[in-house]
Amino acid sequence: MPAISQDLQKTTGRRTALIVFAIAAAALGISAYIYAESNPPDTPDTCLAAHAADYGITTQQLTRDVSHQSELVAAVSSCYGMTP
């Protein structure tokens, strides 16, 4: 009987360790995902230049002309993953 009891204790310990490891891995994965999503793009100038080209204007016109304010808002929102 003691041998069965020892095997049960080993199995329970292994299961507990596996569950703890799985929870830690899931928490690490979720935090890495959230961190990656919250960071702005590495090259916002490139993103804005691409949007300006889509509108047929220069980046300077997009960022400085008041007449292109709605396009600028849409471009910045898109570059940073937000909706206007």
PDB file of N, CA, C and O in Angstrom, chain B, residues numbered from 101:
ATOM      1  N   MET B 101       0.813  -1.206   0.000  1.00  0.00           N
ATOM      2  CA  MET B 101       0.000   0.000   0.000  1.00  0.00           C
ATOM      3  C   MET B 101       0.852   1.264   0.000  1.00  0.00           C
ATOM      4  O   MET B 101       0.487   2.218  -0.688  1.00  0.00           O
ATOM      5  N   PRO B 102       1.929   1.327   0.707  1.00  0.00           N
ATOM      6  CA  PRO B 102       2.735   2.545   0.675  1.00  0.00           C
ATOM      7  C   PRO B 102       3.268   2.859  -0.729  1.00  0.00           C
ATOM      8  O   PRO B 102       3.428   4.033  -1.061  1.00  0.00           O
ATOM      9  N   ALA B 103       3.547   1.854  -1.559  1.00  0.00           N
ATOM     10  CA  ALA B 103       4.065   2.102  -2.905  1.00  0.00           C
ATOM     11  C   ALA B 103       3.019   2.825  -3.752  1.00  0.00           C
ATOM     12  O   ALA B 103       3.354   3.735  -4.511  1.00  0.00           O
ATOM     13  N   ILE B 104       1.767   2.426  -3.624  1.00  0.00           N
ATOM     14  CA  ILE B 104       0.698   3.090  -4.370  1.00  0.00           C
ATOM     15  C   ILE B 104       0.558   4.531  -3.896  1.00  0.00           C
ATOM     16  O   ILE B 104       0.364   5.436  -4.708  1.00  0.00           O
ATOM     17  N   SER B 105       0.653   4.746  -2.602  1.00  0.00           N
ATOM     18  CA  SER B 105       0.541   6.083  -2.045  1.00  0.00           C
ATOM     19  C   SER B 105       1.672   6.976  -2.550  1.00  0.00           C
ATOM     20  O   SER B 105       1.440   8.146  -2.857  1.00  0.00           O
ATOM     21  N   GLN B 106       2.887   6.447  -2.642  1.00  0.00           N
ATOM     22  CA  GLN B 106       4.027   7.223  -3.132  1.00  0.00           C
ATOM     23  C   GLN B 106       3.863   7.558  -4.615  1.00  0.00           C
ATOM     24  O   GLN B 106       4.169   8.674  -5.033  1.00  0.00           O
ATOM     25  N   ASP B 107       3.384   6.603  -5.409  1.00  0.00           N
ATOM     26  CA  ASP B 107       3.162   6.867  -6.829  1.00  0.00           C
ATOM     27  C   ASP B 107       2.112   7.961  -7.024  1.00  0.00           C
ATOM     28  O   ASP B 107       2.252   8.823  -7.892  1.00  0.00           O
ATOM     29  N   LEU B 108       1.065   7.914  -6.209  1.00  0.00           N
ATOM     30  CA  LEU B 108       0.017   8.922  -6.290  1.00  0.00           C
ATOM     31  C   LEU B 108       0.567  10.301  -5.940  1.00  0.00           C
ATOM     32  O   LEU B 108       0.212  11.296  -6.570  1.00  0.00           O
ATOM     33  N   GLN B 109       1.433  10.352  -4.935  1.00  0.00           N
ATOM     34  CA  GLN B 109       2.031  11.630  -4.553  1.00  0.00           C
ATOM     35  C   GLN B 109       2.925  12.178  -5.670  1.00  0.00           C
ATOM     36  O   GLN B 109       2.919  13.381  -5.932  1.00  0.00           O
ATOM     37  N   LYS B 110       3.691  11.306  -6.329  1.00  0.00           N
ATOM     38  CA  LYS B 110       4.551  11.738  -7.428  1.00  0.00           C
ATOM     39  C   LYS B 110       3.714  12.267  -8.589  1.00  0.00           C
ATOM     40  O   LYS B 110       4.032  13.299  -9.179  1.00  0.00           O
ATOM     41  N   THR B 111       2.648  11.552  -8.907  1.00  0.00           N
ATOM     42  CA  THR B 111       1.780  11.957 -10.005  1.00  0.00           C
ATOM     43  C   THR B 111       1.109  13.294  -9.701  1.00  0.00           C
ATOM     44  O   THR B 111       1.017  14.160 -10.571  1.00  0.00           O
ATOM     45  N   THR B 112       0.646  13.456  -8.479  1.00  0.00           N
ATOM     46  CA  THR B 112       0.001  14.704  -8.083  1.00  0.00           C
ATOM     47  C   THR B 112       0.987  15.862  -8.158  1.00  0.00           C
ATOM     48  O   THR B 112       0.633  16.952  -8.610  1.00  0.00           O
ATOM     49  N   GLY B 113       2.201  15.636  -7.725  1.00  0.00           N
ATOM     50  CA  GLY B 113       3.231  16.671  -7.794  1.00  0.00           C
ATOM     51  C   GLY B 113       3.556  17.056  -9.226  1.00  0.00           C
ATOM     52  O   GLY B 113       3.739  18.234  -9.533  1.00  0.00           O
ATOM     53  N   ARG B 114       3.626  16.070 -10.093  1.00  0.00           N
ATOM     54  CA  ARG B 114       3.911  16.350 -11.505  1.00  0.00           C
ATOM     55  C   ARG B 114       2.764  17.118 -12.154  1.00  0.00           C
ATOM     56  O   ARG B 114       2.990  18.048 -12.928  1.00  0.00           O
ATOM     57  N   ARG B 115       1.547  16.728 -11.836  1.00  0.00           N
ATOM     58  CA  ARG B 115       0.391  17.438 -12.391  1.00  0.00           C
ATOM     59  C   ARG B 115       0.358  18.881 -11.911  1.00  0.00           C
ATOM     60  O   ARG B 115       0.083  19.795 -12.689  1.00  0.00           O
ATOM     61  N   THR B 116       0.636  19.079 -10.643  1.00  0.00           N
ATOM     62  CA  THR B 116       0.657  20.432 -10.093  1.00  0.00           C
ATOM     63  C   THR B 116       1.732  21.268 -10.772  1.00  0.00           C
ATOM     64  O   THR B 116       1.490  22.421 -11.130  1.00  0.00           O
ATOM     65  N   ALA B 117       2.906  20.698 -10.948  1.00  0.00           N
ATOM     66  CA  ALA B 117       3.995  21.418 -11.613  1.00  0.00           C
ATOM     67  C   ALA B 117       3.624  21.739 -13.056  1.00  0.00           C
ATOM     68  O   ALA B 117       3.923  22.828 -13.545  1.00  0.00           O
ATOM     69  N   LEU B 118       2.983  20.812 -13.732  1.00  0.00           N
ATOM     70  CA  LEU B 118       2.567  21.038 -15.113  1.00  0.00           C
ATOM     71  C   LEU B 118       1.516  22.145 -15.203  1.00  0.00           C
ATOM     72  O   LEU B 118       1.571  22.980 -16.106  1.00  0.00           O
ATOM     73  N   ILE B 119       0.577  22.155 -14.289  1.00  0.00           N
ATOM     74  CA  ILE B 119      -0.457  23.187 -14.271  1.00  0.00           C
ATOM     75  C   ILE B 119       0.157  24.557 -13.991  1.00  0.00           C
ATOM     76  O   ILE B 119      -0.194  25.543 -14.638  1.00  0.00           O
ATOM     77  N   VAL B 120       1.069  24.616 -13.028  1.00  0.00           N
ATOM     78  CA  VAL B 120       1.731  25.886 -12.708  1.00  0.00           C
ATOM     79  C   VAL B 120       2.529  26.382 -13.908  1.00  0.00           C
ATOM     80  O   VAL B 120       2.502  27.571 -14.226  1.00  0.00           O
ATOM     81  N   PHE B 121       3.236  25.477 -14.572  1.00  0.00           N
ATOM     82  CA  PHE B 121       4.011  25.845 -15.758  1.00  0.00           C
ATOM     83  C   PHE B 121       3.096  26.350 -16.873  1.00  0.00           C
ATOM     84  O   PHE B 121       3.412  27.342 -17.529  1.00  0.00           O
ATOM     85  N   ALA B 122       1.979  25.686 -17.089  1.00  0.00           N
ATOM     86  CA  ALA B 122       1.045  26.098 -18.140  1.00  0.00           C
ATOM     87  C   ALA B 122       0.455  27.477 -17.849  1.00  0.00           C
ATOM     88  O   ALA B 122       0.319  28.294 -18.760  1.00  0.00           O
ATOM     89  N   ILE B 123       0.111  27.740 -16.613  1.00  0.00           N
ATOM     90  CA  ILE B 123      -0.433  29.047 -16.238  1.00  0.00           C
ATOM     91  C   ILE B 123       0.618  30.136 -16.418  1.00  0.00           C
ATOM     92  O   ILE B 123       0.313  31.218 -16.920  1.00  0.00           O
ATOM     93  N   ALA B 124       1.851  29.856 -16.011  1.00  0.00           N
ATOM     94  CA  ALA B 124       2.927  30.835 -16.173  1.00  0.00           C
ATOM     95  C   ALA B 124       3.201  31.112 -17.648  1.00  0.00           C
ATOM     96  O   ALA B 124       3.417  32.262 -18.032  1.00  0.00           O
ATOM     97  N   ALA B 125       3.196  30.076 -18.469  1.00  0.00           N
ATOM     98  CA  ALA B 125       3.432  30.253 -19.906  1.00  0.00           C
ATOM     99  C   ALA B 125       2.303  31.058 -20.543  1.00  0.00           C
ATOM    100  O   ALA B 125       2.553  31.913 -21.393  1.00  0.00           O
ATOM    101  N   ALA B 126       1.075  30.793 -20.140  1.00  0.00           N
ATOM    102  CA  ALA B 126      -0.060  31.543 -20.680  1.00  0.00           C
ATOM    103  C   ALA B 126       0.013  33.012 -20.265  1.00  0.00           C
ATOM    104  O   ALA B 126      -0.238  33.901 -21.078  1.00  0.00           O
ATOM    105  N   ALA B 127       0.351  33.263 -19.017  1.00  0.00           N
ATOM    106  CA  ALA B 127       0.470  34.647 -18.546  1.00  0.00           C
ATOM    107  C   ALA B 127       1.585  35.382 -19.280  1.00  0.00           C
ATOM    108  O   ALA B 127       1.430  36.549 -19.640  1.00  0.00           O
ATOM    109  N   LEU B 128       2.692  34.713 -19.501  1.00  0.00           N
ATOM    110  CA  LEU B 128       3.798  35.320 -20.240  1.00  0.00           C
ATOM    111  C   LEU B 128       3.395  35.618 -21.681  1.00  0.00           C
ATOM    112  O   LEU B 128       3.717  36.682 -22.209  1.00  0.00           O
ATOM    113  N   GLY B 129       2.701  34.693 -22.310  1.00  0.00           N
ATOM    114  CA  GLY B 129       2.250  34.905 -23.681  1.00  0.00           C
ATOM    115  C   GLY B 129       1.267  36.047 -23.797  1.00  0.00           C
ATOM    116  O   GLY B 129       1.359  36.851 -24.725  1.00  0.00           O
ATOM    117  N   ILE B 130       0.335  36.130 -22.879  1.00  0.00           N
ATOM    118  CA  ILE B 130      -0.651  37.210 -22.898  1.00  0.00           C
ATOM    119  C   ILE B 130       0.021  38.558 -22.672  1.00  0.00           C
ATOM    120  O   ILE B 130      -0.293  39.530 -23.360  1.00  0.00           O
ATOM    121  N   SER B 131       0.945  38.625 -21.713  1.00  0.00           N
ATOM    122  CA  SER B 131       1.619  39.901 -21.461  1.00  0.00           C
ATOM    123  C   SER B 131       2.491  40.308 -22.642  1.00  0.00           C
ATOM    124  O   SER B 131       2.574  41.496 -22.954  1.00  0.00           O
ATOM    125  N   ALA B 132       3.138  39.361 -23.304  1.00  0.00           N
ATOM    126  CA  ALA B 132       3.941  39.680 -24.491  1.00  0.00           C
ATOM    127  C   ALA B 132       3.049  40.185 -25.616  1.00  0.00           C
ATOM    128  O   ALA B 132       3.428  41.112 -26.331  1.00  0.00           O
ATOM    129  N   TYR B 133       1.885  39.600 -25.784  1.00  0.00           N
ATOM    130  CA  TYR B 133       0.943  40.037 -26.819  1.00  0.00           C
ATOM    131  C   TYR B 133       0.459  41.458 -26.544  1.00  0.00           C
ATOM    132  O   TYR B 133       0.413  42.288 -27.452  1.00  0.00           O
ATOM    133  N   ILE B 134       0.104  41.732 -25.314  1.00  0.00           N
ATOM    134  CA  ILE B 134      -0.378  43.066 -24.958  1.00  0.00           C
ATOM    135  C   ILE B 134       0.732  44.094 -25.144  1.00  0.00           C
ATOM    136  O   ILE B 134       0.481  45.186 -25.652  1.00  0.00           O
ATOM    137  N   TYR B 135       1.948  43.760 -24.740  1.00  0.00           N
ATOM    138  CA  TYR B 135       3.077  44.682 -24.900  1.00  0.00           C
ATOM    139  C   TYR B 135       3.349  44.957 -26.371  1.00  0.00           C
ATOM    140  O   TYR B 135       3.606  46.099 -26.752  1.00  0.00           O
ATOM    141  N   ALA B 136       3.295  43.939 -27.186  1.00  0.00           N
ATOM    142  CA  ALA B 136       3.566  44.109 -28.616  1.00  0.00           C
ATOM    143  C   ALA B 136       2.485  44.949 -29.283  1.00  0.00           C
ATOM    144  O   ALA B 136       2.792  45.732 -30.182  1.00  0.00           O
ATOM    145  N   GLU B 137       1.244  44.810 -28.872  1.00  0.00           N
ATOM    146  CA  GLU B 137       0.150  45.573 -29.460  1.00  0.00           C
ATOM    147  C   GLU B 137       0.163  47.034 -29.029  1.00  0.00           C
ATOM    148  O   GLU B 137      -0.325  47.895 -29.761  1.00  0.00           O
ATOM    149  N   SER B 138       0.718  47.330 -27.846  1.00  0.00           N
ATOM    150  CA  SER B 138       0.674  48.698 -27.352  1.00  0.00           C
ATOM    151  C   SER B 138       1.801  49.562 -27.886  1.00  0.00           C
ATOM    152  O   SER B 138       1.748  50.784 -27.743  1.00  0.00           O
ATOM    153  N   ASN B 139       2.818  48.972 -28.496  1.00  0.00           N
ATOM    154  CA  ASN B 139       3.931  49.746 -29.027  1.00  0.00           C
ATOM    155  C   ASN B 139       3.576  50.344 -30.382  1.00  0.00           C
ATOM    156  O   ASN B 139       2.997  49.668 -31.233  1.00  0.00           O
ATOM    157  N   PRO B 140       3.927  51.621 -30.581  1.00  0.00           N
ATOM    158  CA  PRO B 140       3.680  52.225 -31.893  1.00  0.00           C
ATOM    159  C   PRO B 140       4.622  51.638 -32.933  1.00  0.00           C
ATOM    160  O   PRO B 140       5.623  51.020 -32.572  1.00  0.00           O
ATOM    161  N   PRO B 141       4.328  51.815 -34.200  1.00  0.00           N
ATOM    162  CA  PRO B 141       5.205  51.276 -35.234  1.00  0.00           C
ATOM    163  C   PRO B 141       6.589  51.907 -35.168  1.00  0.00           C
ATOM    164  O   PRO B 141       6.741  53.033 -34.692  1.00  0.00           O
ATOM    165  N   ASP B 142       7.591  51.188 -35.642  1.00  0.00           N
ATOM    166  CA  ASP B 142       8.965  51.664 -35.587  1.00  0.00           C
ATOM    167  C   ASP B 142       9.195  52.858 -36.506  1.00  0.00           C
ATOM    168  O   ASP B 142      10.026  53.715 -36.206  1.00  0.00           O
ATOM    169  N   THR B 143       8.491  52.923 -37.589  1.00  0.00           N
ATOM    170  CA  THR B 143       8.717  53.987 -38.559  1.00  0.00           C
ATOM    171  C   THR B 143       7.408  54.683 -38.912  1.00  0.00           C
ATOM    172  O   THR B 143       6.834  54.421 -39.970  1.00  0.00           O
ATOM    173  N   PRO B 144       6.929  55.569 -38.036  1.00  0.00           N
ATOM    174  CA  PRO B 144       5.679  56.266 -38.353  1.00  0.00           C
ATOM    175  C   PRO B 144       5.830  57.198 -39.551  1.00  0.00           C
ATOM    176  O   PRO B 144       4.860  57.439 -40.270  1.00  0.00           O
ATOM    177  N   ASP B 145       7.040  57.726 -39.776  1.00  0.00           N
ATOM    178  CA  ASP B 145       7.238  58.602 -40.936  1.00  0.00           C
ATOM    179  C   ASP B 145       7.001  57.848 -42.235  1.00  0.00           C
ATOM    180  O   ASP B 145       6.412  58.383 -43.174  1.00  0.00           O
ATOM    181  N   THR B 146       7.457  56.617 -42.284  1.00  0.00           N
ATOM    182  CA  THR B 146       7.250  55.796 -43.475  1.00  0.00           C
ATOM    183  C   THR B 146       5.769  55.525 -43.687  1.00  0.00           C
ATOM    184  O   THR B 146       5.275  55.557 -44.814  1.00  0.00           O
ATOM    185  N   CYS B 147       5.073  55.261 -42.603  1.00  0.00           N
ATOM    186  CA  CYS B 147       3.635  54.998 -42.688  1.00  0.00           C
ATOM    187  C   CYS B 147       2.895  56.243 -43.172  1.00  0.00           C
ATOM    188  O   CYS B 147       2.030  56.158 -44.043  1.00  0.00           O
ATOM    189  N   LEU B 148       3.240  57.401 -42.602  1.00  0.00           N
ATOM    190  CA  LEU B 148       2.589  58.639 -43.034  1.00  0.00           C
ATOM    191  C   LEU B 148       2.910  58.958 -44.491  1.00  0.00           C
ATOM    192  O   LEU B 148       2.049  59.437 -45.228  1.00  0.00           O
ATOM    193  N   ALA B 149       4.147  58.693 -44.905  1.00  0.00           N
ATOM    194  CA  ALA B 149       4.524  58.932 -46.300  1.00  0.00           C
ATOM    195  C   ALA B 149       3.711  58.052 -47.242  1.00  0.00           C
ATOM    196  O   ALA B 149       3.305  58.489 -48.318  1.00  0.00           O
ATOM    197  N   ALA B 150       3.480  56.821 -46.832  1.00  0.00           N
ATOM    198  CA  ALA B 150       2.685  55.916 -47.666  1.00  0.00           C
ATOM    199  C   ALA B 150       1.248  56.410 -47.785  1.00  0.00           C
ATOM    200  O   ALA B 150       0.662  56.358 -48.866  1.00  0.00           O
ATOM    201  N   HIS B 151       0.681  56.885 -46.687  1.00  0.00           N
ATOM    202  CA  HIS B 151      -0.689  57.411 -46.735  1.00  0.00           C
ATOM    203  C   HIS B 151      -0.751  58.685 -47.570  1.00  0.00           C
ATOM    204  O   HIS B 151      -1.700  58.891 -48.326  1.00  0.00           O
ATOM    205  N   ALA B 152       0.260  59.535 -47.432  1.00  0.00           N
ATOM    206  CA  ALA B 152       0.289  60.758 -48.242  1.00  0.00           C
ATOM    207  C   ALA B 152       0.334  60.411 -49.722  1.00  0.00           C
ATOM    208  O   ALA B 152      -0.349  61.035 -50.534  1.00  0.00           O
ATOM    209  N   ALA B 153       1.135  59.419 -50.068  1.00  0.00           N
ATOM    210  CA  ALA B 153       1.208  58.990 -51.470  1.00  0.00           C
ATOM    211  C   ALA B 153      -0.140  58.454 -51.940  1.00  0.00           C
ATOM    212  O   ALA B 153      -0.530  58.667 -53.088  1.00  0.00           O
ATOM    213  N   ASP B 154      -0.854  57.756 -51.052  1.00  0.00           N
ATOM    214  CA  ASP B 154      -2.192  57.264 -51.411  1.00  0.00           C
ATOM    215  C   ASP B 154      -3.146  58.419 -51.741  1.00  0.00           C
ATOM    216  O   ASP B 154      -3.990  58.310 -52.630  1.00  0.00           O
ATOM    217  N   TYR B 155      -2.991  59.526 -51.008  1.00  0.00           N
ATOM    218  CA  TYR B 155      -3.848  60.690 -51.246  1.00  0.00           C
ATOM    219  C   TYR B 155      -3.329  61.567 -52.384  1.00  0.00           C
ATOM    220  O   TYR B 155      -4.007  62.508 -52.797  1.00  0.00           O
ATOM    221  N   GLY B 156      -2.131  61.266 -52.892  1.00  0.00           N
ATOM    222  CA  GLY B 156      -1.565  62.040 -53.990  1.00  0.00           C
ATOM    223  C   GLY B 156      -0.953  63.360 -53.559  1.00  0.00           C
ATOM    224  O   GLY B 156      -0.876  64.303 -54.347  1.00  0.00           O
ATOM    225  N   ILE B 157      -0.511  63.429 -52.291  1.00  0.00           N
ATOM    226  CA  ILE B 157       0.111  64.648 -51.775  1.00  0.00           C
ATOM    227  C   ILE B 157       1.429  64.284 -51.108  1.00  0.00           C
ATOM    228  O   ILE B 157       1.739  63.105 -50.932  1.00  0.00           O
ATOM    229  N   THR B 158       2.205  65.298 -50.737  1.00  0.00           N
ATOM    230  CA  THR B 158       3.472  65.039 -50.046  1.00  0.00           C
ATOM    231  C   THR B 158       3.218  64.897 -48.550  1.00  0.00           C
ATOM    232  O   THR B 158       2.153  65.257 -48.046  1.00  0.00           O
ATOM    233  N   THR B 159       4.212  64.368 -47.855  1.00  0.00           N
ATOM    234  CA  THR B 159       4.091  64.224 -46.400  1.00  0.00           C
ATOM    235  C   THR B 159       3.968  65.593 -45.744  1.00  0.00           C
ATOM    236  O   THR B 159       3.212  65.752 -44.785  1.00  0.00           O
ATOM    237  N   GLN B 160       4.701  66.583 -46.248  1.00  0.00           N
ATOM    238  CA  GLN B 160       4.629  67.933 -45.690  1.00  0.00           C
ATOM    239  C   GLN B 160       3.227  68.513 -45.855  1.00  0.00           C
ATOM    240  O   GLN B 160       2.707  69.149 -44.937  1.00  0.00           O
ATOM    241  N   GLN B 161       2.616  68.299 -47.009  1.00  0.00           N
ATOM    242  CA  GLN B 161       1.248  68.784 -47.208  1.00  0.00           C
ATOM    243  C   GLN B 161       0.288  68.087 -46.254  1.00  0.00           C
ATOM    244  O   GLN B 161      -0.616  68.713 -45.701  1.00  0.00           O
ATOM    245  N   LEU B 162       0.490  66.800 -46.067  1.00  0.00           N
ATOM    246  CA  LEU B 162      -0.395  66.034 -45.184  1.00  0.00           C
ATOM    247  C   LEU B 162      -0.300  66.532 -43.751  1.00  0.00           C
ATOM    248  O   LEU B 162      -1.314  66.646 -43.063  1.00  0.00           O
ATOM    249  N   THR B 163       0.913  66.829 -43.299  1.00  0.00           N
ATOM    250  CA  THR B 163       1.093  67.195 -41.893  1.00  0.00           C
ATOM    251  C   THR B 163       0.903  68.676 -41.616  1.00  0.00           C
ATOM    252  O   THR B 163       0.660  69.054 -40.470  1.00  0.00           O
ATOM    253  N   ARG B 164       1.006  69.532 -42.638  1.00  0.00           N
ATOM    254  CA  ARG B 164       0.973  70.976 -42.385  1.00  0.00           C
ATOM    255  C   ARG B 164      -0.277  71.686 -42.892  1.00  0.00           C
ATOM    256  O   ARG B 164      -0.696  72.681 -42.301  1.00  0.00           O
ATOM    257  N   ASP B 165      -0.866  71.211 -43.947  1.00  0.00           N
ATOM    258  CA  ASP B 165      -2.027  71.905 -44.516  1.00  0.00           C
ATOM    259  C   ASP B 165      -3.302  71.557 -43.745  1.00  0.00           C
ATOM    260  O   ASP B 165      -3.626  70.389 -43.533  1.00  0.00           O
ATOM    261  N   VAL B 166      -4.007  72.603 -43.336  1.00  0.00           N
ATOM    262  CA  VAL B 166      -5.257  72.408 -42.599  1.00  0.00           C
ATOM    263  C   VAL B 166      -6.297  71.722 -43.473  1.00  0.00           C
ATOM    264  O   VAL B 166      -7.164  71.008 -42.970  1.00  0.00           O
ATOM    265  N   SER B 167      -6.212  71.935 -44.764  1.00  0.00           N
ATOM    266  CA  SER B 167      -7.204  71.342 -45.663  1.00  0.00           C
ATOM    267  C   SER B 167      -7.106  69.812 -45.718  1.00  0.00           C
ATOM    268  O   SER B 167      -8.030  69.144 -46.182  1.00  0.00           O
ATOM    269  N   HIS B 168      -5.993  69.266 -45.247  1.00  0.00           N
ATOM    270  CA  HIS B 168      -5.813  67.807 -45.249  1.00  0.00           C
ATOM    271  C   HIS B 168      -5.920  67.211 -43.840  1.00  0.00           C
ATOM    272  O   HIS B 168      -5.410  66.120 -43.582  1.00  0.00           O
ATOM    273  N   GLN B 169      -6.584  67.930 -42.936  1.00  0.00           N
ATOM    274  CA  GLN B 169      -6.662  67.487 -41.552  1.00  0.00           C
ATOM    275  C   GLN B 169      -7.370  66.143 -41.409  1.00  0.00           C
ATOM    276  O   GLN B 169      -6.918  65.293 -40.642  1.00  0.00           O
ATOM    277  N   SER B 170      -8.451  65.937 -42.119  1.00  0.00           N
ATOM    278  CA  SER B 170      -9.178  64.664 -41.996  1.00  0.00           C
ATOM    279  C   SER B 170      -8.331  63.504 -42.519  1.00  0.00           C
ATOM    280  O   SER B 170      -8.371  62.405 -41.965  1.00  0.00           O
ATOM    281  N   GLU B 171      -7.559  63.750 -43.594  1.00  0.00           N
ATOM    282  CA  GLU B 171      -6.668  62.707 -44.102  1.00  0.00           C
ATOM    283  C   GLU B 171      -5.561  62.405 -43.097  1.00  0.00           C
ATOM    284  O   GLU B 171      -5.174  61.250 -42.916  1.00  0.00           O
ATOM    285  N   LEU B 172      -5.045  63.470 -42.434  1.00  0.00           N
ATOM    286  CA  LEU B 172      -3.995  63.276 -41.429  1.00  0.00           C
ATOM    287  C   LEU B 172      -4.511  62.448 -40.258  1.00  0.00           C
ATOM    288  O   LEU B 172      -3.822  61.547 -39.779  1.00  0.00           O
ATOM    289  N   VAL B 173      -5.711  62.749 -39.800  1.00  0.00           N
ATOM    290  CA  VAL B 173      -6.298  61.984 -38.691  1.00  0.00           C
ATOM    291  C   VAL B 173      -6.457  60.520 -39.085  1.00  0.00           C
ATOM    292  O   VAL B 173      -6.138  59.626 -38.301  1.00  0.00           O
ATOM    293  N   ALA B 174      -6.942  60.277 -40.278  1.00  0.00           N
ATOM    294  CA  ALA B 174      -7.114  58.897 -40.740  1.00  0.00           C
ATOM    295  C   ALA B 174      -5.772  58.188 -40.868  1.00  0.00           C
ATOM    296  O   ALA B 174      -5.658  57.013 -40.517  1.00  0.00           O
ATOM    297  N   ALA B 175      -4.748  58.891 -41.370  1.00  0.00           N
ATOM    298  CA  ALA B 175      -3.427  58.280 -41.542  1.00  0.00           C
ATOM    299  C   ALA B 175      -2.787  57.959 -40.202  1.00  0.00           C
ATOM    300  O   ALA B 175      -2.260  56.862 -40.012  1.00  0.00           O
ATOM    301  N   VAL B 176      -2.827  58.908 -39.271  1.00  0.00           N
ATOM    302  CA  VAL B 176      -2.226  58.680 -37.948  1.00  0.00           C
ATOM    303  C   VAL B 176      -2.962  57.558 -37.224  1.00  0.00           C
ATOM    304  O   VAL B 176      -2.337  56.712 -36.585  1.00  0.00           O
ATOM    305  N   SER B 177      -4.266  57.552 -37.322  1.00  0.00           N
ATOM    306  CA  SER B 177      -5.040  56.483 -36.688  1.00  0.00           C
ATOM    307  C   SER B 177      -4.666  55.127 -37.259  1.00  0.00           C
ATOM    308  O   SER B 177      -4.514  54.156 -36.518  1.00  0.00           O
ATOM    309  N   SER B 178      -4.520  55.061 -38.549  1.00  0.00           N
ATOM    310  CA  SER B 178      -4.156  53.803 -39.195  1.00  0.00           C
ATOM    311  C   SER B 178      -2.745  53.374 -38.815  1.00  0.00           C
ATOM    312  O   SER B 178      -2.503  52.197 -38.549  1.00  0.00           O
ATOM    313  N   CYS B 179      -1.811  54.325 -38.788  1.00  0.00           N
ATOM    314  CA  CYS B 179      -0.412  53.996 -38.483  1.00  0.00           C
ATOM    315  C   CYS B 179      -0.247  53.486 -37.053  1.00  0.00           C
ATOM    316  O   CYS B 179       0.619  52.652 -36.788  1.00  0.00           O
ATOM    317  N   TYR B 180      -1.068  53.978 -36.138  1.00  0.00           N
ATOM    318  CA  TYR B 180      -0.946  53.575 -34.745  1.00  0.00           C
ATOM    319  C   TYR B 180      -1.999  52.553 -34.322  1.00  0.00           C
ATOM    320  O   TYR B 180      -2.120  52.240 -33.138  1.00  0.00           O
ATOM    321  N   GLY B 181      -2.750  52.039 -35.271  1.00  0.00           N
ATOM    322  CA  GLY B 181      -3.693  50.967 -34.972  1.00  0.00           C
ATOM    323  C   GLY B 181      -4.938  51.407 -34.240  1.00  0.00           C
ATOM    324  O   GLY B 181      -5.546  50.610 -33.525  1.00  0.00           O
ATOM    325  N   MET B 182      -5.335  52.659 -34.399  1.00  0.00           N
ATOM    326  CA  MET B 182      -6.538  53.171 -33.747  1.00  0.00           C
ATOM    327  C   MET B 182      -7.564  53.522 -34.809  1.00  0.00           C
ATOM    328  O   MET B 182      -7.245  53.625 -35.993  1.00  0.00           O
ATOM    329  N   THR B 183      -8.783  53.700 -34.373  1.00  0.00           N
ATOM    330  CA  THR B 183      -9.816  54.137 -35.311  1.00  0.00           C
ATOM    331  C   THR B 183     -10.186  55.571 -34.984  1.00  0.00           C
ATOM    332  O   THR B 183     -10.266  55.927 -33.808  1.00  0.00           O
ATOM    333  N   PRO B 184     -10.416  56.408 -35.995  1.00  0.00           N
ATOM    334  CA  PRO B 184     -10.760  57.817 -35.728  1.00  0.00           C
ATOM    335  C   PRO B 184     -12.149  57.957 -35.142  1.00  0.00           C
ATOM    336  O   PRO B 184     -12.591  59.071 -34.860  1.00  0.00           O
TER     337      PRO B 184
END
